Amino acid sequence: MIYELIEENHERTGGHCGITIVGLCLKTRFSAQEVRQELTKLYKEKKIIVKQGLNHKLFYINGSAKS
C-alpha cells in the first residue's frame, strides 16, 4: 500500500514531487512507526529513493529500478 501511494504521487506529479512520512500516515492511517518500517524495507530493496526537502525527507520511486 505504501509503495502504491508513492507510485501514485510519482505519476500524478510526473516524478517532480516526493511524498513525506506525514502524507503517507494521513493517507494510510498507519502510525509513523509502521510507515517507517515499510519505507525502510522499500529502501533496502532499492524500490524508493529518499531526498532531503526543506523541512522533511521526501520519498520517490527509484526510476532506475522501476519495472
C-alpha positions in Angstrom: 0.0 0.0 0.0 2.8 2.4 0.8 4.6 1.7 -2.4 1.4 2.2 -4.4 0.9 5.6 -2.8 4.4 6.7 -3.6 3.9 5.5 -7.1 0.6 7.3 -7.4 2.2 10.5 -6.3 5.1 9.9 -8.8 2.6 9.5 -11.7 0.5 12.5 -10.6 3.4 14.9 -10.3 5.5 13.5 -13.1 8.1 12.4 -10.6 8.9 16.0 -9.6 7.5 15.9 -6.1 8.1 13.4 -3.3 5.8 12.5 -0.5 6.5 12.8 3.2 6.0 10.4 6.0 3.2 12.6 7.3 1.5 12.5 4.0 1.8 8.7 3.9 0.5 8.4 7.5 -2.5 10.6 6.7 -3.4 8.6 3.6 -3.0 5.2 5.2 -4.0 5.9 8.8 -0.9 3.9 9.8 1.3 5.0 12.6 4.6 6.8 11.8 6.5 3.7 13.1 4.6 1.3 10.8 5.2 3.6 7.8 8.9 3.9 8.6 9.3 0.2 8.8 7.7 -0.2 5.3 9.8 2.6 3.9 13.0 1.1 5.3 12.1 -2.2 3.6 11.4 -0.5 0.3 14.6 1.5 0.6 16.7 -1.7 1.2 15.0 -3.3 -1.8 16.0 -0.2 -3.8 12.4 0.5 -4.8 12.4 4.0 -3.5 14.9 6.8 -3.0 15.0 9.5 -0.3 15.8 13.2 -0.7 16.0 15.8 1.9 13.4 18.6 1.3 13.4 21.9 3.1 11.6 20.6 6.2 11.2 16.8 5.7 12.5 13.8 3.9 10.8 13.1 0.7 10.2 9.7 -0.8 10.3 9.0 -4.5 10.1 5.9 -6.8 13.6 4.8 -7.8 13.4 5.4 -11.5 16.3 3.1 -12.3 14.6 0.2 -10.5 11.1 0.8 -11.8 9.8 -2.0 -13.9 
